[in-house]
Amino acid sequence: MSFIMASTTLENTLGAIILGVPLAIMFSGVLIVECIMYWRSVKPGDTWRMSCIVLSLLVLDMFHSSVLMASSWKWFINDHGMNADFIPIPMALSILIAGISILIVQSMYLWRIFQFSNQKYWLTVPIIVLVVLRFVLGCLSSTHMMQVKSFEKFRYSHGSWIFGATLALNCAVDTLITVVMMIILRRSRAQSISLDGVIDSLILYTFETGLATVMATLAMLITWLVMRENLIFLALHFITTKLYANSIVTMYVSSFFDFREITHTVMLLHLIRLNYRPSLRERAAKTMSRSIDVIDLDNLKLKRNTSGQRWSRFNYFDNTRNQMHASSNDSVVPVEVNVTKMMQMHVEDITDRPAHSGNSKATPTGLLNSERFEDQNQV
């Protein structure tokens, strides 16, 4: 008991709360700004489900901040900082609210994994079981805190291992989600020809967000196991809860997740390049002969398959072929568009073919294309 009294001070109990609550509320402000940016930049492809999920995360976050401030009022105003061992009811509710918020965020990541992996149940069901188990243990921890109303009693009861198991499962789930998402994205990168930069950005973002949540949860678990007599773990719990909501909303606000504009731009560039370089045209023909399993971009919008067909894929060569086939009946317009694009994109390029005579210079490709275009118009 003397060790407990020596390791428990005002600095590492209520002092940790003083630092943790303002930092958590700061992340709440960041989440509000991100939600406003999301709703202002919402695209026609976004569904009402996604807007409802963002709204629910914002409401839960505001409720979580409210119970944190109510708990701080109880500790510092009502009790004058003299009863650090007491667990207010709002503090126990914060554990439950955090569990619900984390459940929603992890379910969103699992939805992405399920759709990106071509609906492989064996890959997502085990993680879903861990997520549900983690949520149940979190609810039990919150209920036990409401019953004992004392941190000391909570530390030396069965609620201690329940809370520790909750943190361990949370860390394991975040690690699994991060690893699986990175594997799926790397496979898509290997099968893609033109989206290397976009997928690299997705891989980097997945690694950064996953690493942030894993490290925060791991730090919280270590402080709970090693420094159980203070409230540093609780201050970290406040901040970690905010990271989950911020990570998922930031993902949809980020510029490189504007998939529809990226799809149109890259498809247009492929149309230009395929008509300009025969080597790329041959490469595209070989690519069309095999099935490419790449990321379904509309899955992030939580769309249902209402047309009876599979969701559209990142198959630029099929899209290019369809556009060229649709315009095959008009013999003038495709020539004008292709030549115009080639003149804009490649007017400064120089042909790789050597000059026919020793004193003559190579002709710019754009000029060759323009001359060919004039000859065709004269005919």
C-alpha positions as CSV (number, residue, x, y, z in Angstrom):
1,M,0.0,0.0,0.0
2,S,2.9,2.4,0.7
3,F,4.1,1.8,-2.9
4,I,0.6,2.8,-4.2
5,M,0.6,6.0,-2.2
6,A,4.1,6.8,-3.3
7,S,3.4,6.3,-7.0
8,T,0.1,8.1,-6.9
9,T,0.5,11.9,-6.9
10,L,-1.5,14.8,-8.0
11,E,0.8,15.4,-11.0
12,N,0.3,11.9,-12.6
13,T,-3.5,11.7,-11.7
14,L,-5.4,14.9,-12.2
15,G,-2.3,16.5,-13.8
16,A,-2.6,14.0,-16.6
17,I,-6.3,14.8,-16.9
18,I,-5.5,18.6,-17.2
19,L,-3.3,17.8,-20.2
20,G,-5.4,15.1,-21.8
21,V,-8.8,16.9,-21.9
22,P,-7.6,20.1,-23.7
23,L,-5.6,18.1,-26.3
24,A,-8.7,15.9,-26.9
25,I,-10.9,18.9,-27.4
26,M,-8.3,20.3,-29.8
27,F,-8.7,17.2,-32.0
28,S,-12.5,17.7,-31.8
29,G,-12.0,21.1,-33.3
30,V,-10.0,19.6,-36.1
31,L,-12.8,17.1,-36.7
32,I,-15.3,19.9,-37.0
33,V,-13.3,21.6,-39.6
34,E,-12.8,18.4,-41.6
35,C,-16.6,17.6,-41.5
36,I,-17.3,21.1,-42.8
37,M,-14.8,20.6,-45.6
38,Y,-16.4,17.2,-46.4
39,W,-19.9,18.6,-46.7
40,R,-18.9,21.6,-48.7
41,S,-16.9,19.5,-51.2
42,V,-19.4,16.6,-51.3
43,K,-19.6,15.1,-54.8
44,P,-22.7,13.7,-56.6
45,G,-21.3,10.2,-56.2
46,D,-21.3,10.4,-52.4
47,T,-24.2,8.6,-50.9
48,W,-26.4,9.5,-48.0
49,R,-24.9,6.6,-46.0
50,M,-21.5,8.2,-46.1
51,S,-22.9,11.6,-45.0
52,C,-24.8,9.9,-42.1
53,I,-21.6,8.1,-41.0
54,V,-19.7,11.4,-40.9
55,L,-22.5,13.1,-39.0
56,S,-22.7,10.2,-36.5
57,L,-19.0,10.4,-35.9
58,L,-19.2,14.2,-35.3
59,V,-22.1,13.8,-32.9
60,L,-20.3,11.1,-30.9
61,D,-17.2,13.2,-30.8
62,M,-19.1,16.2,-29.5
63,F,-20.8,14.0,-26.9
64,H,-17.4,12.5,-25.9
65,S,-16.0,16.0,-25.4
66,S,-19.0,17.0,-23.3
67,V,-18.6,14.1,-20.9
68,L,-14.9,14.9,-20.6
69,M,-15.7,18.5,-19.6
70,A,-18.4,17.3,-17.2
71,S,-15.9,14.9,-15.6
72,S,-13.3,17.6,-15.3
73,W,-15.9,19.9,-13.6
74,K,-16.6,17.2,-11.1
75,W,-12.9,16.6,-10.3
76,F,-11.7,20.2,-10.2
77,I,-14.8,22.3,-9.3
78,N,-17.0,20.2,-7.1
79,D,-14.3,18.2,-5.4
80,H,-11.6,20.9,-5.6
81,G,-9.1,18.3,-6.8
82,M,-9.2,16.3,-3.5
83,N,-10.8,13.1,-4.8
84,A,-8.7,11.9,-7.7
85,D,-9.7,8.3,-7.1
86,F,-13.4,8.9,-7.8
87,I,-14.8,7.8,-11.2
88,P,-17.6,10.1,-12.2
89,I,-20.5,8.7,-14.3
90,P,-19.6,10.9,-17.3
91,M,-16.1,9.4,-17.2
92,A,-17.4,5.9,-17.4
93,L,-19.7,7.0,-20.2
94,S,-16.7,8.3,-22.2
95,I,-15.3,4.7,-22.4
96,L,-18.6,3.5,-23.9
97,I,-18.8,6.4,-26.4
98,A,-15.2,5.7,-27.4
99,G,-16.1,2.1,-28.0
100,I,-19.0,3.0,-30.3
101,S,-16.9,5.5,-32.3
102,I,-14.0,3.1,-32.7
103,L,-16.5,0.4,-33.8
104,I,-17.8,2.6,-36.6
105,V,-14.4,3.6,-37.8
106,Q,-13.0,0.0,-37.8
107,S,-16.2,-1.2,-39.5
108,M,-15.6,1.4,-42.3
109,Y,-12.0,0.1,-42.8
110,L,-13.3,-3.5,-42.8
111,W,-15.9,-2.5,-45.5
112,R,-13.1,-1.2,-47.6
113,I,-11.1,-4.4,-47.1
114,F,-14.1,-6.6,-47.9
115,Q,-14.8,-4.7,-51.2
116,F,-11.2,-4.3,-52.3
117,S,-10.5,-8.0,-51.8
118,N,-13.4,-9.0,-54.0
119,Q,-15.7,-9.8,-51.1
120,K,-13.4,-12.4,-49.4
121,Y,-15.2,-13.5,-46.2
122,W,-12.3,-15.5,-44.9
123,L,-10.2,-12.3,-44.8
124,T,-12.7,-10.0,-43.1
125,V,-14.8,-12.3,-40.9
126,P,-11.9,-13.0,-38.4
127,I,-11.2,-9.3,-38.0
128,I,-14.9,-8.6,-37.6
129,V,-15.0,-11.1,-34.7
130,L,-12.1,-9.3,-33.0
131,V,-13.8,-5.9,-33.5
132,V,-17.1,-7.1,-32.0
133,L,-15.2,-8.8,-29.1
134,R,-13.3,-5.6,-28.5
135,F,-16.6,-3.6,-28.4
136,V,-18.2,-6.0,-25.9
137,L,-15.2,-5.8,-23.6
138,G,-15.2,-2.1,-23.8
139,C,-18.9,-2.0,-22.8
140,L,-18.1,-4.3,-19.8
141,S,-15.3,-2.0,-18.7
142,S,-17.6,1.0,-18.8
143,T,-20.3,-0.8,-16.9
144,H,-17.8,-2.0,-14.2
145,M,-16.5,1.6,-13.8
146,M,-20.0,2.8,-13.1
147,Q,-20.5,0.1,-10.5
148,V,-17.2,0.5,-8.5
149,K,-16.8,4.3,-8.9
150,S,-13.2,4.0,-7.8
151,F,-10.0,3.7,-9.8
152,E,-8.3,1.7,-7.0
153,K,-11.1,-0.8,-6.8
154,F,-11.2,-1.0,-10.6
155,R,-7.5,-1.8,-10.7
156,Y,-7.7,-4.7,-8.3
157,S,-10.9,-6.3,-9.7
158,H,-11.8,-8.3,-12.8
159,G,-12.4,-5.0,-14.6
160,S,-8.6,-4.6,-14.8
161,W,-8.0,-7.5,-17.1
162,I,-11.1,-6.7,-19.1
163,F,-9.8,-3.2,-19.8
164,G,-6.4,-4.6,-20.6
165,A,-7.8,-7.1,-23.0
166,T,-9.8,-4.3,-24.7
167,L,-6.7,-2.3,-25.3
168,A,-4.8,-5.4,-26.6
169,L,-7.6,-6.3,-29.0
170,N,-7.8,-2.8,-30.2
171,C,-4.0,-2.7,-31.0
172,A,-4.3,-6.1,-32.7
173,V,-7.2,-5.0,-34.9
174,D,-5.5,-1.8,-36.0
175,T,-2.4,-3.7,-36.9
176,L,-4.3,-6.3,-39.0
177,I,-6.4,-3.6,-40.8
178,T,-3.2,-1.7,-41.7
179,V,-1.3,-4.7,-42.9
180,V,-4.2,-6.1,-45.0
181,M,-4.9,-2.7,-46.6
182,M,-1.3,-2.2,-47.5
183,I,-1.1,-5.7,-49.1
184,I,-4.2,-5.1,-51.1
185,L,-3.0,-1.7,-52.3
186,R,0.4,-3.1,-53.2
187,R,-1.2,-5.8,-55.3
188,S,-3.3,-3.3,-57.1
189,R,-0.2,-1.2,-57.8
190,A,1.5,-4.2,-59.4
191,Q,-1.5,-4.7,-61.6
192,S,-1.9,-1.1,-62.6
193,I,0.0,0.7,-65.3
194,S,-0.9,4.4,-64.8
195,L,-1.9,4.8,-61.1
196,D,1.4,4.2,-59.4
197,G,1.4,7.7,-57.9
198,V,-2.1,7.5,-56.7
199,I,-1.8,4.1,-55.1
200,D,1.5,5.1,-53.6
201,S,-0.3,8.0,-51.9
202,L,-2.9,5.6,-50.6
203,I,-0.3,3.2,-49.3
204,L,1.5,6.1,-47.5
205,Y,-1.8,7.4,-46.0
206,T,-2.8,4.0,-44.8
207,F,0.5,3.4,-43.2
208,E,0.6,6.8,-41.5
209,T,-3.0,6.6,-40.1
210,G,-2.5,2.9,-39.1
211,L,0.8,3.6,-37.4
212,A,-0.6,6.6,-35.5
213,T,-3.5,4.6,-34.0
214,V,-1.4,1.5,-33.3
215,M,1.3,3.6,-31.5
216,A,-1.3,5.5,-29.5
217,T,-3.1,2.3,-28.4
218,L,0.2,0.6,-27.7
219,A,1.3,3.5,-25.5
220,M,-2.0,3.4,-23.7
221,L,-1.6,-0.4,-23.1
222,I,1.9,0.0,-21.8
223,T,0.9,2.8,-19.4
224,W,-2.0,0.7,-18.1
225,L,0.2,-2.3,-17.5
226,V,3.3,-0.5,-16.1
227,M,1.9,2.6,-14.5
228,R,-1.5,1.4,-13.4
229,E,-1.6,3.5,-10.3
230,N,-1.8,6.8,-12.2
231,L,-4.2,8.2,-14.8
232,I,-1.8,8.7,-17.7
233,F,-3.5,5.9,-19.6
234,L,-6.8,7.7,-19.3
235,A,-5.4,10.9,-20.7
236,L,-4.0,8.9,-23.7
237,H,-7.4,7.2,-24.0
238,F,-9.0,10.6,-24.5
239,I,-6.6,11.6,-27.3
240,T,-6.6,8.1,-29.0
241,T,-10.4,8.2,-29.4
242,K,-10.2,11.4,-31.3
243,L,-7.6,10.0,-33.7
244,Y,-10.0,7.4,-35.0
245,A,-12.7,9.8,-36.1
246,N,-10.2,12.2,-37.6
247,S,-8.5,9.5,-39.6
248,I,-11.6,8.3,-41.4
249,V,-13.0,11.8,-42.1
250,T,-9.6,13.0,-43.3
251,M,-9.5,10.1,-45.7
252,Y,-12.6,11.3,-47.5
253,V,-11.5,14.9,-47.5
254,S,-8.1,14.2,-48.9
255,S,-7.5,15.4,-52.4
256,F,-6.1,12.1,-53.7
257,F,-9.4,10.4,-52.9
258,D,-11.2,12.4,-55.5
259,F,-11.3,9.3,-57.7
260,R,-13.7,10.5,-60.4
261,E,-11.6,13.4,-61.5
262,I,-8.5,11.2,-61.4
263,T,-10.2,8.6,-63.5
264,H,-11.2,11.1,-66.1
265,T,-7.8,12.7,-66.3
266,V,-5.8,9.5,-66.5
267,M,-8.2,8.0,-69.1
268,L,-7.7,11.1,-71.2
269,L,-4.0,10.9,-71.0
270,H,-4.1,7.2,-72.0
271,L,-6.2,8.1,-75.0
272,I,-3.6,10.6,-76.1
273,R,-0.6,8.3,-75.5
274,L,-2.2,5.2,-77.1
275,N,-2.8,7.2,-80.3
276,Y,0.7,8.6,-80.2
277,R,3.0,5.7,-79.4
278,P,2.6,2.3,-81.1
279,S,4.6,0.6,-78.3
280,L,2.0,1.7,-75.8
281,R,-0.8,0.6,-78.1
282,E,0.7,-2.9,-78.3
283,R,1.2,-2.9,-74.5
284,A,-2.5,-1.9,-74.0
285,A,-3.6,-4.7,-76.4
286,K,-1.7,-7.3,-74.4
287,T,-3.1,-5.9,-71.1
288,M,-6.7,-6.1,-72.4
289,S,-6.2,-9.8,-73.0
290,R,-5.8,-10.5,-69.3
291,S,-8.1,-9.8,-66.4
292,I,-6.9,-7.0,-64.1
293,D,-8.1,-7.0,-60.5
294,V,-7.7,-3.5,-59.3
295,I,-9.4,-1.3,-56.7
296,D,-13.1,-0.5,-57.0
297,L,-13.2,3.2,-56.4
298,D,-16.9,3.5,-55.9
299,N,-16.7,1.2,-52.9
300,L,-15.6,4.1,-50.8
301,K,-18.9,5.8,-51.4
302,L,-20.9,2.8,-50.0
303,K,-22.8,2.3,-53.2
304,R,-25.0,-0.7,-53.8
305,N,-25.0,-2.6,-57.1
306,T,-28.4,-1.5,-58.5
307,S,-27.7,-2.1,-62.2
308,G,-27.1,-5.8,-61.9
309,Q,-23.5,-5.4,-63.1
310,R,-20.3,-5.2,-61.3
311,W,-19.1,-1.8,-60.1
312,S,-17.0,0.1,-62.5
313,R,-13.2,-0.7,-62.3
314,F,-10.1,1.1,-63.1
315,N,-9.8,-0.4,-66.6
316,Y,-8.6,2.5,-68.7
317,F,-8.0,0.4,-71.8
318,D,-11.5,-0.9,-71.9
319,N,-12.8,2.6,-71.5
320,T,-10.5,3.9,-74.2
321,R,-11.5,1.1,-76.5
322,N,-15.2,1.8,-76.0
323,Q,-14.7,5.5,-76.7
324,M,-12.8,4.8,-79.9
325,H,-15.4,2.2,-81.0
326,A,-18.2,4.6,-80.3
327,S,-16.7,7.3,-82.5
328,S,-15.7,4.9,-85.3
329,N,-18.7,5.9,-87.5
330,D,-17.3,9.4,-87.8
331,S,-14.2,9.5,-89.8
332,V,-13.3,13.2,-89.3
333,V,-13.8,14.0,-85.6
334,P,-11.5,11.3,-84.2
335,V,-8.7,12.5,-86.5
336,E,-9.1,16.1,-85.5
337,V,-9.2,15.3,-81.7
338,N,-6.3,13.0,-81.8
339,V,-4.1,15.3,-83.8
340,T,-5.0,18.3,-81.7
341,K,-4.1,16.5,-78.5
342,M,-0.8,15.2,-80.0
343,M,0.1,18.7,-81.0
344,Q,-0.6,20.0,-77.5
345,M,1.1,17.3,-75.6
346,H,4.1,16.4,-77.8
347,V,4.9,19.5,-79.8
348,E,8.4,19.7,-78.3
349,D,9.2,16.0,-78.6
350,I,11.8,14.9,-81.1
351,T,11.5,11.7,-83.0
352,D,13.9,8.9,-82.1
353,R,14.4,8.1,-85.8
354,P,17.8,9.2,-87.2
355,A,18.0,11.8,-90.0
356,H,18.0,10.5,-93.6
357,S,21.0,12.6,-94.5
358,G,24.0,13.6,-92.6
359,N,23.3,17.4,-92.8
360,S,19.5,17.2,-92.2
361,K,18.0,17.5,-88.8
362,A,15.3,15.5,-87.1
363,T,11.8,16.8,-87.5
364,P,9.7,17.5,-84.4
365,T,7.0,15.0,-84.0
366,G,4.3,17.6,-83.5
367,L,5.2,19.1,-86.9
368,L,5.0,15.7,-88.5
369,N,1.6,15.1,-87.1
370,S,0.4,18.6,-88.2
371,E,1.6,18.0,-91.7
372,R,-0.1,14.7,-91.8
373,F,-3.2,16.4,-90.5
374,E,-3.1,19.0,-93.3
375,D,-2.6,16.3,-96.0
376,Q,-5.6,14.5,-94.8
377,N,-7.8,17.6,-94.8
378,Q,-6.6,18.4,-98.4
379,V,-7.6,15.0,-99.5
